[in-house]
Amino acid sequence: MRFAEPFWLYMAMVSPFILGPLSWWGIKSAARALERFVDPEAASRLVKEGLSRRKALRASLLITACVLILCAMARPQYGIKPMEVKRAGVDVMLLIDTSTSMAATDVKPSRMERAKNELSRLVVGLEGNRIGIIAFAGESFMECPLTLDSGTVRLFLDTIETGIIPTPGTAIGSAVEEAVAALARAGAAKSKTIILVTDGEDLAGEMDLAISAAKKAGVKIFSVGIGSVSGAPIPEVDELGQVTGYKKDPSGAPLLTRLDTAALSQLSSATGGTVVSSQGESLDLSDLIDDVRKQEKTDIGSFEFSEYEERYHPLAALALLLLMAEYVVSSWKPREKTPVV
């Protein structure tokens, strides 16, 4: 036996010591008031005929009912029943561009940091679905396999930085192929989704490969474009993360990186997905979250747990019966005795 809300159990223990004296005081006060307005001999006869006894009975019923209600509110529990919860959802793989262009600061604090902040909110919005992470640049690497644990996904998301993939470039084709393979290994989900987060630069070289791999597996690619169309220089940072300069072309002019929405639109429209792009400082992924949620769901996992059985019902039922009994007692009027002539 356990009580889920022990506070109310303590209140049940204390309540008779509060309500009892109050009821006794009320009955005595009523008797004294009766003596002030009725002849003392008649008042004494009324009390002896059961008026006080009926009030005492009503008070006892009310106090007992109150104690039982408080005990029920304490939620007594005993006996354990096993429970199984099945989860239905969508498999989602996050593809995150970690090339050096993602360090540009045309989106504050930087493209990468803004992407991580928004993806963290997206992971919370998609809780209940299996989510994984692949980081890519010139090659791709599985950072987090598909999992239902959104906390784990956010933990791995925090570790992603520009430059963690040493090979330069934007190998979107191989990244999509690895994501498709990971989704296939996870099981026969009815809906499989890739969310690509990138500035869209240098995708054209492997666009056909990415589209072919996704369409063949029936995977939709939703693209999140990070950056500005006007562009920004690509910072160079040291081991401590401090900016030491900016990348330059052979002529010495700073290299600019620009958001390429056309490439992202081509990739997403070919696979049945949509595109969301940063507009200045604004990047709202709520529509993307809704689109993913609307996809057909599949049973993607289940877990078992034990739950205590609630046993407050008899106490509540008995309290209700006592309240009904108190109402009957308070409403009952004794028959008047017919005088004998």
N, C-alpha and C positions, 0 to 999 in steps of 0.2 A: 504494500500500500504506500502510495506517495500522494502528495498534494502539489499540483502545478502552481497554485496561487496561495502559498501558506499564510499570507497576510490576513486573508479573510477567515482563516481558521483561528488565528489569534483573536480576531474581532468576535468570532462566535463564542470563544471562551470567556471574553470579558463582558459581552452584552448582557447576560442575565444579571450580573452584579450592578449594572446600570439601569436596565429596564425594570428589574424587580422592585427596587426601592421607589422608583418613579411611579410605578403602578400602585404600590401600597399607599404612597402619599396621595395619589389621585383619588383612590377609593375613600380614604379618610377625609379628604377635603370635601368630597361629595356628601359624605354623611354629616359633616359639620354644617355644610350649607343647607341640608335638608332640615336640620334641627332649628336653623334660624327662621325658616319660613313655614314650618309645620309644627303643630303641637308636639312637644317632646314625647308624649306617650304614643301618639300616632306614628311619629318617626321611628321610635324604638320598635313598634310593631311591624312597620314596613321592612326594617333591617332584618328583624328576626324571620320574616316571611320569605327571605331569600334574595332581596335586592342586592345586598353586599356580596352574598355568595355568588350571584350570577355575574357581577362585575369581576370578582376574583377569577371565576372560570374563564371569562372572556380574556382577561389579562394573561392568564396562563397559556391559553391557546395562541394568543398573539406573540408572546415571548418565545414559545416553543417554535412557532412557525418562523419567526425571525432568525432564531439560531439555526434552524434547518436550511433556510435560504442562504445564510452566510457560509454554512458548511458546503452547500452546493457550489457557491461561488469560489470556494477554495479548490474546486475541481479534483475531487478524489479520483485516483487512478490505480488500478491494479489489473494484472493480466497483460500479456504482451501479444500483439498480433503482427505478423510479418506483412509488409506492404511492398509492392513492386510498382515503380513508376517508369513508364516508357516515354522516351523523348522522340519527337518527330521534328525534323528540321532539314536544313540545306547544308551541303558541304561547300565551304568558301575558302579559297586559297588567296592570300594577299601576296601580290608580286610587287616588291618595293625596289625601285631604281636607286642604287647607291653610287652611281657614277659621280664624278667630281662636280658636274654641273648642278647637282642637287644641293650644293653648298651655297649657291647664289642667294643673295639677300633681297631680291626684288619682292619676295613675300616674307614678311617678318615672322619670327626672327631669322629664319632661313627656310628655303624650300623643304629641306629634310625635317627640321624641327616642327614646322607647321604641319607637314604630312603626318608625322608621328602623333602630334596632338589630336588631329582630326581622326586618325585611324583608331586611336585609343577610345574616342567617343563612339566610333562605329562598332568596335568590338563589344562595347557595353550594349549598344542598340541591337546587336545581333546575338545577344546571349541566348543560349539554348540551341544554337547551331554549331556544327563543328567548323573550327577555323584553324588555318595553318598559315605559315609565313615562309616565303622564299625571297631572299635578297639576290639581286643580280646586277651585274655591270657587264664586263667582257665575258663572264661566265656566271653561272647561278649556283646558289647554295641553299639547302633546306635549313632554315633557322629554327622552325618549329613545326613538327608534324601536325596533322589534323587532330584537334582535341576539343572536347566540350568545356574544358576549364578555361574560362575567359581570363582569369587572373594570370594563368601561365602565359597565355598569348600576350597579354599586356606587358608581362615581365620581359619576354623575349623582344617585344617591340621596342622597349626602352634601350636595349643594347645595340640596336642598329644605328650605324653611323655611315656617313659618306667615306668611301675608301676602304671599307672592310673587305671588299672583294678586290684583291690586288691587280687583277687583270683589267685594264682600261677598256672602255667601250660600252655598248648597250645591246647585248645579245638577247633581244626580246624573244627570238624564235626558240632558242634552247631553253629559255626560262619558261615559256609557255609549255613546251614539251615536257619539262620536268614537273610542272604543275599538273598537267593532264595525267601523267603517269602516277603522281601521288594521289590524285582524286580517284583514279581507277583502282589503285591498291586498297583504298579505304572501303570499297564495296559498291554495290549497285544502287547508289543513290539516284532518285528520279531527277533531281536538280543539282547540277554541279556548276559552280560559279568561280570565275577568276576576277579579282578586283586589282587592276593594274594601276599603280601609283608612279607617275613619271612626269618629266617635263616634255616628253615626246620627241626629243632630239635624237637623230641618228637611228630611228626605228625602220626607215624605209628599206634598208638592206635585208632585213629578216622578216618583213611584214608578211610576205606570202607564206613563209614557213609557219609563222605564228597562227595565221588565219586557218591554214590547212589543218594543223594539229588540233585546234580548238573545234572546228566544224566536224572533223572526223569523230571526235569523242562526244559531240553534243554539248560542249561546254560554252556557256555565255561569258563574254569578257566585258566587264564594266570598267571604264577608264576614268581615272581621276587625274586631271591635268594640273600640275603645280608650276606656277611661274607666271610671267607676264609676256605679252606679245612684243612689247617694246624691248625686252631683254635686259640683262645685267651682266657685269663681268664675273668671271669665275675665280673665286678667291683661292689662293694657295695657303695652306696652313702647315704649321710645324707639328711636332709630336705632342705639344701641349695644347694644340687646338687654336693657337694664336695665328691670326692672319698675317702673313709675311709679304704678301704682294698679290698680283693678279696674273693669270695666264695671258700670254701675248702671242700674236701671230708672228711669222718671220719678219714682218716689217716693224715690229715693236709695238703695234697697236693692241690694246686690250681685246681679248676674245670675248664676244658677247654670246650668251646662251639665251634662247628664246623658247617660249612655249609653242609647241607645234600641235595645234588642235586638229588640223586636217588629218594628220597621221592617226591620231587617237580616234577620230570619228570613223575613219575607214576601218580600223581594226574592230571597233565595237559594233558598228552597223552590220558588218559582215558576219558576226557571230550572234546577233540578237540582243546585244547589250546596249547600254547608253553611256553618255559622256557627261562628266561633271568637271567644270574648269573653274579655277580660282578667278574671281572678278575683283581685281585690286586686292584688298586685304580680306575680302569675304570668300569663304569656302564652306558651303552648306551641303552636308552629305545626307540630310534627312530623306530626300527623295530617293537616293540610292538605297538607303536602308529599307524603305518601303518596297522598292522594286524587288529586292532580294527576298524579303519576307513573303511577298505575294507568290513566289514560285512554289511549285508542287513539292510537298514535304514527304519525307521517307522516315520510317523508324530508324533512328541512327544510334540508339543505345537505350539502356535501361539500368536502373539501379534498385537495390533492395535496402530497406531499412525497417527497423522494429519500432512500433509505436505503442505506447501505453493506452489501454482502453479506458475511456471516460466512464465514471460510475456515479455521476451526480444525479442521474435521472430519478432514482427512487427517493432521494432526499427532496428534490424539487416537487415530486408528486405528493409526498406526504405533507410538505408545507402547504401545498394548494388545498389538500383535504382539510387541514386544520383551519385555514382561512375560511373555507366554506362553512365549517362547523361553527366558527366564531360568528359568522354572519347569521346563521340559523339561531344561535343562542341570543344574539342581540335583537333579532326580529321577533322572537317568541314572546307572546304575552299570555300570562296565565288567565284562565277563565275567572270572571268575577262570580263570587258566590251569591246565589239568589237568597235574599233574606227570607226566613221562614215567618209567615204571618200567623 
